[in-house]
Amino acid sequence: MFIKILLTLVFFAVTIGVGIYSRRSASSVDGFVLGGRKVGGWLTAFAYGTSYFSAVVFVGYAGQFGWKYGLSSTWIGIGNAVIGSLLAWLVLARRTRLMTRHINSCTMPDFFGTRFNSQNLRVIASIIVFVFLIPYTAGVYKGISTLFEMGFGIPYQYCVVVMAVLTALYVILGGYRATAVNDFIQGIIMLVGIVVVIFSVLNLKGGFSEAFSAMASLPSDSAPGVNGKFATVLGPDPWNLLGVVVLTSLGTWGLPQMVGKFYSIADDSAIKRGTIISTLFALVVAGGCYFLGGFGRLFDTPPSLPNGKMDFDAIVPSMISTLPDALIAIVVLLVLSASMSTLASLVLTSSSTMTLDLIYRDKKFAGGEVKTGAIDDEVAKRIEQRKVVILRVLIVFFIVISLMLALNPPTFIAQLMGISWGALAGAFLAPFLLGLYWKGVTKASVWACFVWGVGITLVNMALGNPINPIICGAIAMTGGFVVVPLVSLLTPKLDKKFTDNIFNCYKK
């Protein structure tokens, strides 16, 4: 217990110290939200990876999908690395950096409002972001607190509150720069931690060969007389597995807290470095998490919830509960690192979109030209300071709301994330990606995709989730690529001069 407490206190001290160190760079909106758009490849890659993977993956997804699909769940981690990281960087990073700088955009709702010349789009997008990031944040709280409770014996409720306070402190102090530096430190802990944990857990079952043989001897849930499905390449349910791969991999392309990392990266050389680093990071962390979760059936059967359903969120904690205290301390730091980095990214994204897209809606790109109207320096400075204050206040507001949901979570971690990712990526992915590449995307098609992504998620929830929220999320985001082109072909185009001016950023 002494080792666990000591390492955790050191971790907290470093985290807060980085926040204090970075506070000078958080005096302006651009510095607070985007780190001055001068963040290098290493920091951006780790910020992307640590925002991607949290306790939601390590505790919720690895446990639930490892139990359902066995070792084939490793494909989810591979998909996260190849589609969610490598292809995302190759397809989105450079174009996002160039266009958002050209139109002076700081957030994804700001991008929609400016790119499609509609303040209403900007407002509605900001509301969607704020509302649907809350269940995701609650899922992260739940995951980290479940493991913290196992490692320290501290009641769940206290764990949730402590995590919320610590995250708020360093984000409020240092903004995006503090988040990025802490993400780098936390990413190193995650890389080391996942490797150590995998070897330690498998050694409890006699090593990889013995554990694999044990998995191959287990009967299938759907066909009790058939053994070995949980140790095959595609597992017992390849189609549902594919849905999870799509949601967790392609979904990052439309999430504001992920795409926002490309707004702040410094230059093309940083993008090249970041692409490689981010992909390798995802392969080790995500691949390792799902690979570990795939052996969950070799350990104790998870307990049942009051409603009679299996408590999937207890699988991974039960797998590591028998490890020595020093290793449990590493696991706790691993999940702390993964979760606090994600929480920081979520609260910063939510507060920035509420401040810049709802409270202050400056129209900076009117008639196809960036506005550079003269303003008194002293007045501009006061407005900038006021925006930063409001950003910090809204960070607290968002944390309190998500904290209230986390104290009484309505469903499993994986389903909370499925609802959040499905609505956000279903609404944003297609119009954002196509808007970077195709001049023909219309304002009406963006509205249609917003209605599609949010609508299918809410209808599914209202009907009691007849479609698994994870599969529903995958349908929402892929369906957007039908909605946007179809509606764009049938509705009026934006002014050609306006659109051409926006796309001039790629010619420079």
Buried (B, 14 or more C-beta within 10 A) or exposed (E): EEBBEEBBEEBBEBBBBBBEBBBEBBBBBBBBBBBBBBBBBBBBBBBBBBBBBBBBBBBBBBBBBBBBBBBBBBBBBBBBBBBBBBBBBEBBBBBBBBBBEBBBBBBBBBBBBBBBBBEEBBBBBBBBBBBBBBBBBBBBBBBBBBBBBBBBEEEBBEBBBBBBEBBBBBBBBBBBBBBBBBBBBBBEBBBBBBEBBBEBBBEBBEEBEEBBEBBBEBEBEEEEEEBBBBBBEEBBBBEBBBBBBBBBBBBBBBBBBBBBBBBBBBEEEBBBBBBBBBBBBBBBBBBBBBBBBBBBBBBEEBEEEEEEEBBBBBBBBBBBBEBEEEBBBBBBBBBBBBBBBBBBBBBBBBBBBBBBBBEEBEEBBEEBEEEEEEEEEEEEEEBBEBBBEBBBBBBBBBBEBBBEBBBEBEBBBBBBBBBBBBBBBBBBBBBBBBBBEEEBBBBBBBBBBBEBBBBBBEEBBEEEBEBBBBBBBBBBBBBBBEBBBEBBEEEEEBEEEBBEBBBEBEEE
